[in-house]
Amino acid sequence: MNATLASLLLSILLASCVVDASCTRKLDVKRKCLKKCNSNSDCRGRKKKCFCDGDCGMSCVRHNRKCKEVLSILHGAVDVKPYNRFNAKARYSCDEGYTLNGPDVRVCRGDGKWGLTAPSCEIEGKCPPPPHISHAKPDSLPGRKYFNVGDRIYYSCEIGYDPEGFSIIACLDNGLWTKHTIKCNPKACPDPGHIHNGVRQVGDFVYMSKVNFTCNEGYQLHGSQSLKCNSSGKWEGVKPHCLPIKCPLLKNPSNGEVVYWNRNRKYIKKNLISLKYGDKATFNCMRGFEIKGDRERICSANERWSGESARCAIVDCGYPGHVPHGMITSPIKTTFGVKLTFRCANRSTHKGHMAITCQENGRWDHSPPLCLKQCTVPKVRHAKVYTSHNDNVGIVQYFNHDNYVVISCKKGYALENRHKKKSFCNNGTWEDLPSCVPAPCARRPPSLENLESGVMRFNSNQHGAEAKYECFSGFILKGHPTVKCQKGRWVGHRPRCIPIVCEQPGGIRNGLVYLVGKMGRYKYEEYTNRRRHTDQLEFECNSGYKLQGPRGTTCINGKWSPDKSSFPKCVPKMHPLFIGYQGKRKFHTFF
């Protein structure tokens, strides 16, 4: 059939789709059916239509649904129309001499699968090997491929299974076996019953099944943990029972005893033979002894006591440790009740208890004493040492621990840390012993006698620091320029700043010299004293003379500026007789 014919048949099928009242969905359908429908309107989507889908009845099926290609069969043929589409039919036929074993027609279903099981072609007049039946064996010879018409096969059940139904099948002339009804059911075992103080875990009471037993807490299983139903319908194994878990009594340790308690912490008398699961044993020791091992043990599920065996050992406080500068004077024993006594070495004092006792709790009642060495008189350079009572040490040679001395520095020296003048004796060593260093200068260095002539500068008043003197301009330093702080005082002579003066310049011929002051100018006589720095002189000529040179001079750092060699001169004035012209040129004539 070509593609055109297939499309034509599909169009006819879709056009004639009407609800078939006889096509109903069966109750025992063994496949998953598509959506149920009565008309095309019940189906969603354009590609789904309401078709009769075999035992699923009217269902929404895609109109282009396809099934996989049908496989050919040995010694036969299959014809599919239309090709592998929904509702296509596969018709089977066998070659000559063979007969069909199975359905002759299969239909492509709406789920895309072919219905029924593919048949096979068997030789005519022969039957294939008998069908397999679970837990049953045929009496035919193994390996035989074909059986003749009329041959009979008898099935027998395996051991542990009982037959139900007809156990004989026969080969028919169509090459098929008659339908068998035999079933092999497992043999049943009776209910094994329950156990006291325990539980069972069980399924079916049939051949090969098991029943497992467990006991409640505090009980132990005696017998088989599980029973198995055998081929004879009987249980294999001994039905168990649950007995209480018991632990034997424990022996009292030397210098101690055992006390028993139940789970509710109630005391149990000692006249028992054994104790139950969960009971506790507590060990107590006599005074002066202590438990080594587990103080409390519990009766466990394995009928044994938990933990390790306990014993009572005498209390031992252990060696209290070495005492520096001291010794133990009593016999050295460290067990309960023993008393140790101590003694400190010469030139030492003690702190604490000189005797200690080992207690019941395994500890000494006190720590060993401390033997603390004395200190000798400290030697401090440039200082005197005094006792805590402000007395000179004198003949005192040793100081006890925690005693202190006071350090007082000699003249010219001071404490390096002025807040620290005490030192304490600590086990033979002086702690933070003060030291004396050259003292700083308490006062400022001396200033210049005339503060307007110069300045004194210094940065520190510590020992070794220097103060420097400097003169202002117009003054010269006389003396050493520095003084130095030495052990609390400034060493050196204070210098002086002497004014710098200019020598008498003398007068000028045919003129006068004036001294310029703040209030004006004054006639400067040749016999006047020397002039100081910044003093000024002015020159003026007598009548009939004029000044030739600078009008004045200034005293600068002991020299006149301009200097004497540049001082001016007074020269006579000259008067013109007449003024004449020579052409456009003007000239004067003097006499």
C-alpha positions in Angstrom: 0.0 0.0 0.0 1.5 3.4 -1.0 1.5 6.6 1.0 -1.4 8.1 -1.0 -3.7 5.2 -0.2 -2.8 5.3 3.5 -3.6 9.1 3.7 -6.9 8.4 2.0 -7.9 5.7 4.4 -6.9 7.9 7.4 -9.0 10.7 6.1 -12.0 8.4 5.7 -11.4 7.0 9.2 -11.3 10.5 10.8 -14.4 11.7 8.9 -16.4 8.7 10.0 -15.4 9.0 13.7 -18.7 8.6 15.6 -19.1 7.3 19.1 -19.5 3.5 19.1 -21.8 2.5 21.9 -20.5 -1.1 21.8 -16.9 0.2 22.4 -16.7 0.4 26.2 -13.7 0.4 28.5 -13.4 -3.0 30.2 -12.8 -3.3 34.0 -9.8 -5.7 33.8 -7.7 -3.7 31.4 -4.0 -4.7 31.9 -2.5 -1.6 30.3 -2.6 2.2 30.9 -5.5 3.7 28.9 -5.6 7.2 27.4 -8.2 9.8 28.4 -11.8 8.5 28.1 -14.1 10.4 25.7 -17.6 10.4 24.1 -16.8 12.8 21.2 -14.0 14.8 19.7 -14.9 17.8 21.8 -13.8 15.8 24.9 -10.2 15.7 23.6 -7.8 18.6 24.0 -5.6 19.6 21.0 -6.1 19.5 17.3 -4.2 16.2 16.8 -6.3 14.2 19.3 -9.6 12.6 18.3 -12.1 10.3 20.0 -11.4 6.7 18.7 -12.2 3.2 19.8 -9.0 1.9 21.4 -9.8 -1.8 21.9 -10.4 -2.9 25.5 -9.7 0.7 26.6 -12.9 1.8 24.8 -13.5 5.3 23.4 -10.3 7.2 24.1 -8.5 10.4 23.0 -5.8 9.3 20.5 -3.4 11.3 18.3 -4.5 10.7 14.7 -0.8 10.3 13.7 0.0 7.8 16.4 2.5 5.1 15.2 3.7 1.8 16.5 7.1 0.3 16.1 7.8 -1.9 13.0 6.5 -5.4 13.5 9.3 -8.0 13.4 9.0 -11.0 11.1 8.5 -14.5 12.4 10.5 -17.6 11.7 8.8 -19.9 9.1 6.1 -17.3 8.5 5.1 -13.9 7.3 3.3 -10.8 8.6 1.2 -8.3 6.7 0.5 -4.8 8.2 -2.3 -2.5 6.9 -2.2 0.5 7.1 1.6 0.6 7.8 2.2 0.8 11.5 -0.4 3.5 12.2 -3.1 3.6 14.9 -5.7 0.8 14.4 -3.4 -0.9 11.8 -3.7 -4.7 11.8 -0.8 -7.1 11.6 -1.9 -10.4 10.1 0.3 -13.5 10.7 0.6 -16.6 8.5 2.9 -19.6 8.5 4.8 -21.5 5.8 3.5 -24.8 4.5 4.2 -27.6 7.0 3.9 -25.1 10.0 1.0 -24.1 12.1 0.5 -20.8 13.9 0.9 -20.9 17.7 -0.6 -17.7 19.1 -2.9 -14.9 17.8 -3.2 -14.4 14.0 -4.0 -10.7 14.3 -2.5 -7.9 16.3 -3.7 -4.2 16.4 -1.7 -1.0 16.8 -3.1 0.6 20.1 -3.5 4.2 21.1 -0.4 4.0 23.4 1.8 3.2 20.4 2.3 -0.5 21.2 1.1 -3.6 19.5 -1.6 -5.6 21.3 -1.2 -9.2 22.3 2.0 -11.3 22.1 3.6 -12.1 18.8 2.9 -15.7 17.7 5.3 -18.4 16.4 5.1 -20.9 13.6 5.5 -24.5 14.8 5.8 -27.7 12.8 2.4 -29.2 12.0 1.5 -32.2 14.1 4.3 -31.4 16.7 4.2 -29.6 20.0 7.0 -27.5 21.4 8.6 -28.2 24.8 6.0 -28.0 27.6 5.4 -24.6 29.2 7.3 -23.6 32.4 5.3 -23.7 35.6 6.8 -22.1 38.7 8.2 -24.6 41.3 7.0 -27.6 39.0 8.9 -30.1 36.9 7.6 -31.9 33.8 8.4 -35.7 33.5 9.7 -35.2 29.9 13.3 -35.7 29.0 15.3 -32.5 29.2 16.5 -31.1 25.8 13.6 -32.6 23.7 12.5 -30.0 21.2 9.2 -31.5 19.8 6.5 -33.8 21.0 4.0 -35.9 19.0 0.2 -35.5 19.0 -1.2 -37.3 21.9 1.9 -37.2 24.1 1.1 -36.4 27.7 3.3 -34.6 30.3 2.9 -35.0 34.0 4.0 -32.1 36.3 5.2 -32.7 39.9 5.9 -30.0 42.4 9.3 -29.4 43.9 10.0 -30.4 47.5 8.3 -28.1 49.9 5.4 -27.3 47.6 2.0 -28.9 47.3 0.1 -29.3 43.9 -3.2 -27.6 43.3 -5.3 -28.3 40.1 -4.9 -30.8 37.1 -1.3 -31.8 36.7 -1.4 -33.4 33.2 -1.2 -31.7 29.7 -1.5 -33.3 26.2 -0.2 -32.4 22.7 -3.1 -31.6 20.3 -3.1 -32.0 16.5 -2.8 -28.2 16.1 0.6 -28.3 17.7 -0.6 -26.8 21.0 -0.7 -28.2 24.5 -3.9 -28.4 26.4 -4.3 -25.6 29.1 -2.8 -26.6 32.4 -4.3 -25.7 35.8 -1.7 -26.9 38.2 -0.2 -24.6 40.8 2.6 -25.4 43.2 1.9 -23.7 46.6 4.5 -23.6 49.4 3.8 -25.8 52.3 2.4 -24.1 55.4 3.9 -24.3 58.9 1.8 -23.8 62.1 1.9 -20.6 64.1 5.0 -20.9 66.3 3.5 -18.8 69.0 5.0 -15.9 71.0 7.7 -15.8 73.7 7.5 -14.3 77.1 9.6 -11.1 77.7 10.3 -10.9 74.0 9.0 -10.2 70.6 8.9 -12.0 67.2 9.3 -10.7 63.7 7.5 -12.8 61.1 5.9 -12.7 57.6 4.0 -15.7 56.2 4.2 -19.2 57.9 5.1 -21.0 54.7 8.1 -22.9 53.3 11.5 -21.0 53.4 10.1 -18.2 55.6 11.7 -17.3 58.9 10.5 -16.1 62.3 13.1 -14.0 64.3 13.0 -13.6 68.0 14.4 -10.9 70.3 14.2 -10.4 74.0 13.2 -7.3 75.9 15.8 -5.2 77.7 17.2 -7.1 80.7 16.6 -10.5 79.2 18.8 -12.9 77.3 17.7 -15.3 74.5 18.2 -19.0 75.1 17.6 -21.2 72.1 17.5 -20.5 68.4 17.3 -16.8 67.4 15.2 -17.7 64.4 13.0 -20.6 63.2 12.8 -21.7 59.5 9.8 -23.4 57.9 11.1 -26.5 56.1 9.8 -28.6 53.2 7.9 -30.9 55.6 5.8 -28.0 57.0 7.7 -28.0 60.3 9.8 -25.4 62.0 13.5 -26.0 62.1 15.3 -25.0 65.3 14.4 -24.9 69.0 11.9 -22.3 70.0 13.8 -19.9 72.3 12.8 -18.4 75.6 13.9 -15.2 77.4 15.6 -15.5 80.8 16.6 -12.5 83.0 20.2 -11.4 82.6 22.2 -12.1 85.8 25.6 -11.1 87.0 27.6 -12.8 89.7 28.3 -11.1 93.0 31.6 -9.2 93.2 34.1 -9.8 95.9 34.7 -7.1 98.6 38.1 -5.4 98.0 40.7 -5.5 100.8 40.1 -2.6 103.1 36.7 -1.9 101.5 33.2 -3.3 100.6 30.7 -3.5 97.7 27.2 -2.0 98.0 24.5 -3.0 95.4 21.6 -0.8 94.1 18.8 -1.5 91.7 17.8 0.9 88.9 15.7 2.9 91.3 18.7 3.5 93.6 17.2 1.2 96.2 19.6 -0.7 98.4 19.9 -4.5 97.6 20.8 -6.9 100.4 24.0 -8.9 100.1 22.4 -12.3 100.7 21.6 -12.8 97.0 23.3 -15.3 94.7 23.3 -13.0 91.7 22.1 -9.6 90.5 19.9 -8.5 87.5 20.6 -6.5 84.4 21.0 -2.8 85.2 21.8 -3.3 88.9 24.8 -1.2 90.1 27.7 -2.1 92.4 29.4 0.8 94.3 32.8 0.3 96.0 33.6 2.1 99.3 37.0 2.0 101.0 37.9 2.4 104.7 39.2 5.7 106.0 42.7 6.3 104.7 42.2 4.3 101.5 41.0 5.3 98.1 39.4 3.6 95.1 41.7 2.6 92.2 39.6 1.6 89.2 35.9 2.1 88.6 34.0 3.2 91.7 30.7 2.2 90.1 30.0 -0.8 87.8 26.8 -1.9 86.1 25.4 -5.4 85.3 25.5 -5.4 81.4 23.6 -7.4 78.8 26.5 -9.8 78.4 26.1 -10.9 82.0 29.3 -9.1 83.0 30.0 -6.1 85.1 31.0 -3.0 83.2 34.4 -1.3 83.8 37.4 -2.6 85.6 37.9 -4.3 88.9 38.3 -1.8 91.8 40.7 -2.0 94.7 41.3 0.0 97.8 44.8 1.5 97.9 46.1 3.5 100.9 45.9 7.3 100.4 49.2 8.7 99.2 49.7 12.5 99.1 52.9 12.2 97.1 56.2 14.0 97.6 55.4 17.6 98.5 58.3 18.9 96.5 61.8 20.3 97.1 62.2 23.2 99.5 65.0 25.5 98.4 67.3 26.5 101.3 65.5 24.0 103.5 65.1 20.3 104.4 62.7 17.7 105.8 63.7 16.7 109.3 61.2 13.8 109.8 61.2 10.4 108.1 60.0 10.9 104.5 56.7 9.1 104.2 53.7 10.4 102.2 50.7 8.2 103.1 47.6 9.1 105.0 48.2 10.5 108.5 52.0 11.1 108.0 53.4 14.4 109.3 56.4 16.0 107.7 58.5 18.7 109.5 60.8 21.2 107.8 63.8 23.3 108.8 65.3 26.2 107.0 69.1 26.7 106.4 71.1 29.4 108.2 70.8 33.0 107.1 67.2 32.4 106.0 63.7 32.8 107.3 60.6 30.8 106.7 57.1 31.7 105.4 54.3 29.3 105.9 53.8 26.1 108.0 56.9 24.2 109.2 54.8 20.9 109.5 52.3 19.4 107.0 50.0 16.4 107.3 48.7 14.0 104.6 44.8 14.1 104.7 42.2 11.6 103.7 41.5 13.3 100.4 45.0 12.6 99.2 46.2 16.2 99.7 48.6 17.8 102.2 46.8 20.1 104.7 49.2 22.9 103.9 51.8 23.7 101.2 55.5 23.2 102.2 57.1 26.3 103.7 59.2 28.8 101.9 62.8 29.2 103.1 63.8 32.7 102.1 67.5 33.8 102.2 68.6 36.9 103.9 70.3 39.8 102.1 73.6 41.3 102.9 74.0 45.1 103.2 73.8 46.5 99.6 76.7 48.6 98.2 75.5 51.7 96.4 78.1 54.1 95.0 77.9 57.8 96.1 75.2 56.9 98.6 74.5 56.1 102.3 72.2 53.2 103.2 69.7 53.4 106.0 67.4 50.9 107.6 63.6 51.0 107.5 63.8 52.9 110.8 65.9 55.6 109.2 69.0 54.4 111.1 72.4 54.1 109.6 73.0 50.4 108.9 76.0 50.6 111.1 76.9 47.1 112.3 73.9 45.5 110.7 75.1 42.9 108.2 72.0 40.9 107.1 68.4 41.8 106.4 65.5 39.3 106.4 63.2 38.7 103.4 60.7 41.5 102.9 62.8 44.0 104.9 63.9 47.1 103.1 66.6 49.7 103.1 66.5 53.4 102.2 69.1 54.9 99.8 70.3 58.5 100.4 72.7 60.0 97.8 75.7 62.1 98.8 76.1 65.8 98.0 76.4 66.4 94.3 74.5 63.2 93.5 70.8 62.3 93.2 68.6 59.2 92.8 68.3 58.1 89.2 64.6 57.6 89.8 63.6 60.2 92.3 60.4 58.3 93.2 62.3 55.1 94.0 64.5 55.3 97.1 63.6 52.0 98.8 64.8 48.4 97.9 63.2 45.2 99.4 65.1 42.0 100.2 63.6 39.2 98.1 65.0 35.8 98.9 68.6 36.9 99.1 68.4 39.6 96.3 67.7 43.3 96.5 64.9 44.2 94.2 65.3 47.3 92.0 68.2 48.7 94.0 68.3 52.5 93.5 71.4 54.1 92.1 72.9 57.6 92.5 74.0 59.6 89.5 75.5 63.1 89.3 72.8 65.6 90.4 71.3 68.1 87.9 71.6 71.8 88.6 68.6 73.1 90.6 68.9 76.7 89.3 69.2 78.4 86.0 72.7 79.3 84.8 73.6 82.9 85.6 72.4 85.6 83.2 74.6 88.4 81.7 75.0 91.4 83.9 73.7 93.7 81.2 70.7 91.9 79.6 70.7 94.5 76.8 74.2 93.6 75.7 73.6 89.8 74.9 71.7 86.6 75.7 72.3 83.3 77.6 71.0 80.1 76.0 70.7 76.5 77.5 68.6 73.4 76.8 69.0 71.3 79.9 70.0 71.5 83.6 71.2 67.9 83.7 74.7 67.0 84.7 77.1 67.8 81.9 74.8 70.3 80.1 76.2 73.6 79.0 74.9 77.2 78.9 76.2 79.4 76.0 76.6 83.2 76.1 76.2 85.4 73.0 76.6 89.2 72.6 74.4 91.5 70.6 75.8 93.4 67.7 78.0 96.3 68.9 79.3 94.3 71.9 82.2 91.9 72.2 82.4 88.9 74.6 85.0 89.0 77.3 85.5 85.8 79.2 84.7 82.1 78.4 81.5 81.7 76.3 80.0 78.7 78.3 79.4 77.4 81.8 78.8 73.7 82.6 76.5 71.9 85.0 78.7 69.7 87.3 77.1 67.7 90.1 74.3 70.1 90.9 76.0 73.5 90.3 77.1 75.6 87.3 80.9 75.6 86.9 82.7 78.5 85.2 82.8 82.4 85.3 80.1 84.4 83.8 81.5 86.4 80.9 80.7 90.1 80.0 79.6 91.8 76.8 81.8 95.0 76.4 80.6 97.7 74.0 82.6 98.1 70.8 83.7 101.9 70.4 85.3 103.9 67.6 88.4 106.1 68.1 88.1 109.9 68.2 88.0 110.8 64.5 89.3 114.3 65.1 88.0 117.5 63.4 88.2 118.9 59.8 90.0 122.0 58.7 87.8 125.1 58.1 84.8 123.1 59.4 83.0 121.6 62.4 81.9 118.1 63.4 78.5 117.4 65.0 77.2 114.4 67.0 73.7 113.4 65.9 71.5 112.3 68.9 67.9 111.5 69.5 67.1 115.1 70.5 69.1 116.7 67.7 72.8 117.4 67.0 75.6 118.6 69.1 79.0 120.1 68.5 81.5 117.3 68.7 84.8 118.4 70.3 88.0 116.7 69.5 88.6 116.0 73.1 85.3 114.0 73.6 85.4 110.3 74.4 85.2 107.5 72.0 81.9 106.8 70.3 79.8 103.7 70.5 78.4 101.4 67.9 75.8 103.2 65.6 76.8 106.7 66.7 76.7 109.2 63.8 78.7 112.3 63.0 77.9 115.1 60.6 80.4 117.5 58.9 79.8 121.2 58.2 82.2 123.8 56.6 82.7 127.3 57.8 81.4 130.3 55.9 83.1 130.7 52.6 83.9 127.0 52.3 82.0 124.2 50.9 82.0 120.4 51.7 83.8 118.1 49.3 83.1 114.5 50.3 80.5 112.6 52.4 78.3 114.6 54.7 78.7 112.2 57.6 80.1 108.9 59.0 78.7 106.1 61.3 80.5 104.0 64.0 80.0 100.4 63.0 81.6 97.6 65.0 84.5 99.8 66.1 85.2 101.4 62.7 83.9 104.6 61.1 82.0 104.2 57.9 83.1 105.8 55.7 86.5 105.6 57.3 88.8 108.6 58.2 90.6 108.4 54.8 87.3 109.2 53.1 86.3 112.1 55.4 85.3 115.3 53.5 87.3 118.5 53.0 86.2 122.1 53.3 87.4 124.0 50.2 86.9 127.8 49.4 83.9 128.8 47.5 84.5 130.7 44.1 82.2 133.6 42.8 81.7 134.4 39.0 82.5 138.0 37.7 80.1 137.8 34.7 78.3 135.5 32.4 79.1 135.5 28.7 78.0 133.8 25.5 80.0 132.6 22.6 77.5 132.1 19.9 74.8 130.0 21.6 77.3 128.6 24.2 77.1 130.0 27.7 80.2 130.4 29.9 81.3 131.8 33.3 84.3 133.8 34.2 85.6 133.5 37.7 88.1 135.5 39.7 
